[in-house]
Amino acid sequence: MKIAGYLGMVAIFLLVALPLFWIVITSFKEKPDIYTQPAQWWPAHPTTAGYKSATTEIDFWAFFRNSVIITLLLSVAKIVLGVISAYALSLLRFPGRNLVFLVVIAALMVPNQITVISNYALVSQLGWRNTYQGIIIPLAGVAFGTFLMRNQFLSVPGEIIEAARLDGAGPLKLLWRVVLPMSWPTLIAFSIITVVNEWNEYLWPFLMSDDSRVGTLPIGLTQLQNNDGITNWGPVMAATVLAMLPVLIVFLALQRHMIKGLTAGAVKG
């Protein structure tokens, strides 16, 4: 049984690692080496020309700047709204609380693609196309974060909550001084998932942006694939590596907290 577990782990590792290895290796290959048969698993003549092309053939750093701005603003909005809404749905008493939570759960079951047409029409009427607010506001929904953080808040021992209330802690003080300090792992997990999702978001920014003024990195990568009908995969893979690095660094630095946080909220619901 243990051997089967190790084999499964190795198989999963290879499924994840091999594509990443191929992306990195291809980014250092010369163009003729990319199309050779059989495939070369190591560049015969390593070069950084792909990285130079990736940052010069498109306005790479403008796309990068836009991704950073949009990801930061969206992540902060989602985290703040997710924490506040989860706190209200878990520890505050008000009429219709369970109904509101059912609506949140229902929102989790609706794919974002279904709302694209209606959101696009509304944003266009508001004159928000090719603007940051046109990209950020429609994506600021927090159904997943509300669900995750609510489960975590419900797992906080009731005795601690009651003791804090007896000591005179109001709603905001209870959230900031008691509940959040006991929920850091889940909050970090929620934050990482949010940052990664927003950094990789493609469809909505693509519909909302016309150029590099507000376009994000995934949009910039598609512009590298239009070279007389033949894609020069070296610059594309180099740009992909550069686009992966920020979120990869964040994930590797906080992965332990993420795993702990995703399991912590499942104790009590």
C-alpha positions in Angstrom: 0.0 0.0 0.0 2.8 2.4 0.9 4.6 1.6 -2.4 1.4 2.4 -4.4 1.2 5.7 -2.5 4.8 6.6 -3.5 4.2 5.6 -7.1 1.1 7.7 -7.2 3.0 10.6 -5.7 5.8 10.3 -8.3 3.2 10.1 -11.1 1.5 13.3 -10.0 4.9 15.0 -9.6 5.9 14.1 -13.2 2.5 15.2 -14.5 3.1 18.6 -12.9 6.8 19.0 -13.2 7.4 17.9 -16.8 5.3 20.6 -18.5 7.0 23.2 -16.3 10.4 21.8 -17.1 9.6 21.8 -20.8 8.5 25.5 -20.7 11.7 26.6 -19.0 14.0 24.6 -21.3 12.2 25.8 -24.4 12.6 29.4 -23.3 16.4 28.9 -23.6 16.4 27.2 -27.0 17.2 28.7 -30.4 14.3 28.6 -32.8 15.6 25.7 -35.0 16.1 23.5 -31.9 12.5 24.0 -30.8 11.1 22.3 -34.0 13.6 19.4 -34.2 12.4 15.8 -34.2 12.8 13.9 -31.9 12.4 16.6 -29.3 15.5 17.8 -27.5 15.1 17.7 -23.7 18.1 20.0 -23.3 19.1 23.1 -25.4 22.0 22.3 -27.7 23.0 26.0 -27.7 21.4 27.8 -24.7 20.4 31.4 -25.4 18.5 34.2 -23.7 17.3 35.7 -27.0 13.8 34.5 -26.2 13.7 36.6 -23.1 14.9 39.7 -25.0 12.3 39.1 -27.7 9.6 38.6 -25.1 10.3 41.9 -23.4 10.8 43.9 -26.7 8.3 42.5 -29.2 5.4 43.5 -27.0 5.0 46.2 -24.3 5.8 43.5 -21.7 6.4 45.7 -18.7 3.2 47.7 -19.3 1.3 44.4 -19.3 3.2 43.4 -16.2 2.4 46.7 -14.4 -1.3 46.3 -15.2 -1.3 42.7 -13.9 0.3 43.9 -10.6 -2.2 46.8 -10.2 -5.3 44.7 -11.0 -4.2 41.7 -9.0 -3.4 43.8 -5.9 -6.6 45.9 -6.0 -8.8 42.9 -6.7 -7.1 40.7 -4.1 -7.5 43.4 -1.4 -11.1 44.0 -2.3 -11.9 40.3 -2.3 -10.1 39.6 1.0 -11.7 42.5 2.8 -15.2 41.8 1.5 -14.8 38.0 2.0 -13.7 38.4 5.7 -16.4 41.0 6.5 -19.2 39.0 4.8 -18.1 35.7 6.4 -18.0 37.3 9.8 -21.5 38.6 9.4 -22.8 35.3 8.2 -21.1 33.3 11.0 -21.1 35.4 14.2 -23.8 38.1 13.8 -27.5 37.5 14.2 -29.8 39.1 11.7 -33.0 38.1 9.8 -32.5 36.2 6.6 -28.9 35.2 7.4 -29.3 31.6 6.2 -31.1 32.8 3.1 -28.2 35.1 2.3 -25.7 32.2 2.8 -27.8 30.0 0.4 -27.5 32.8 -2.2 -23.7 32.8 -1.7 -23.6 29.0 -2.1 -25.7 29.3 -5.3 -23.3 31.9 -6.7 -20.5 29.3 -6.3 -22.3 27.0 -8.7 -22.6 29.7 -11.5 -19.6 29.8 -13.9 -18.3 33.2 -14.6 -18.7 32.7 -18.3 -22.4 32.7 -17.9 -22.5 36.3 -16.7 -20.0 37.6 -19.3 -22.5 38.9 -21.8 -24.7 40.8 -19.2 -21.6 42.2 -17.5 -20.1 43.3 -20.8 -23.3 45.1 -21.8 -23.5 46.9 -18.4 -19.8 47.9 -18.3 -20.0 49.2 -21.9 -23.0 51.3 -21.1 -21.2 52.8 -18.2 -18.3 53.7 -20.4 -15.8 51.6 -18.5 -14.3 49.6 -21.3 -10.5 49.8 -21.4 -10.4 51.0 -17.8 -9.2 49.5 -14.5 -12.6 49.8 -12.9 -14.2 48.0 -15.8 -12.0 45.0 -15.2 -11.9 45.1 -11.4 -15.5 45.8 -10.2 -17.2 42.9 -12.1 -14.6 40.4 -10.8 -14.9 41.5 -7.2 -17.4 38.8 -6.1 -16.3 36.9 -3.0 -18.5 33.8 -2.9 -15.6 31.3 -2.5 -13.9 33.5 0.1 -17.1 34.0 2.1 -17.7 30.3 2.1 -14.1 29.4 3.2 -13.8 32.1 5.9 -17.3 31.4 7.3 -16.4 27.8 7.9 -13.2 28.9 9.6 -15.0 31.5 11.8 -17.5 28.8 12.8 -14.7 26.6 14.0 -13.5 29.2 16.5 -14.6 27.9 20.0 -17.8 29.6 21.2 -16.4 30.0 24.7 -13.7 32.3 23.4 -16.3 34.4 21.5 -18.5 34.7 24.5 -15.6 35.6 26.8 -14.5 38.3 24.4 -18.1 39.7 24.4 -18.3 39.6 28.2 -15.1 41.7 28.2 -16.8 44.3 26.2 -15.5 43.5 22.7 -17.7 45.0 20.0 -18.2 43.5 16.6 -15.1 45.1 15.0 -12.8 44.5 18.0 -14.0 40.9 18.2 -13.2 40.4 14.5 -9.8 42.1 14.6 -8.5 41.1 18.1 -10.0 37.6 18.5 -11.3 35.9 15.3 -8.8 36.9 12.7 -5.7 36.1 14.9 -7.1 32.5 15.2 -7.8 32.3 11.4 -4.4 33.4 9.9 -3.7 30.0 8.1 -7.1 30.1 6.4 -6.8 33.8 5.6 -3.4 33.2 4.0 -4.8 30.2 2.0 -7.7 32.4 0.8 -5.2 35.2 -0.1 -2.9 32.9 -2.1 -5.8 31.4 -4.1 -7.2 34.9 -4.8 -3.8 36.3 -5.9 -3.1 33.3 -8.2 -6.6 33.4 -9.8 -6.6 37.1 -10.4 -3.0 37.0 -11.8 -4.0 34.3 -14.3 -7.4 35.8 -15.2 -7.7 36.1 -19.0 -11.3 36.2 -20.4 -12.7 39.3 -18.8 -9.5 41.5 -19.1 -9.3 40.4 -22.7 -12.9 41.6 -23.4 -12.4 44.8 -21.4 -9.0 45.9 -22.8 -8.0 47.1 -26.3 -4.2 47.6 -25.8 -1.5 47.6 -23.2 -2.9 50.6 -21.3 -4.9 48.2 -19.0 -4.3 44.8 -20.6 -2.8 42.1 -18.4 0.1 39.6 -18.9 -2.1 36.7 -20.2 -3.3 39.1 -23.0 0.3 40.1 -23.8 1.3 36.5 -24.1 -1.3 36.0 -26.9 0.2 38.8 -28.9 3.5 36.9 -29.1 1.8 34.1 -30.9 1.0 36.0 -34.1 4.1 35.9 -36.2 2.9 35.3 -39.8 0.9 32.3 -38.7 3.9 30.6 -37.1 4.5 30.9 -33.4 8.0 31.5 -32.2 7.7 29.4 -29.1 11.0 30.6 -27.6 9.7 34.2 -26.7 6.3 32.8 -25.8 7.8 30.3 -23.3 10.2 33.0 -22.0 7.3 35.4 -21.3 5.4 32.5 -19.7 8.3 31.9 -17.3 8.5 35.6 -16.4 4.7 35.6 -15.8 4.8 32.5 -13.6 7.7 33.7 -11.4 5.8 36.2 -9.1 3.0 33.9 -8.1 5.3 30.9 -8.0 7.5 32.7 -5.4 4.4 33.7 -3.4 3.1 30.2 -3.4 6.4 28.5 -2.5 6.9 30.9 0.4 3.4 30.4 1.8 2.4 26.9 0.7 2.7 25.4 4.3 0.2 28.0 5.5 -2.1 27.4 2.5 -2.3 23.6 3.2 -2.9 24.2 6.9 -5.6 26.8 6.1 -7.5 24.7 3.6 -7.9 21.9 6.1 -8.6 24.1 9.2 -11.9 25.3 8.0 -13.2 21.8 7.4 -13.3 20.9 11.1 -16.7 22.4 11.8 -19.4 23.8 9.4 
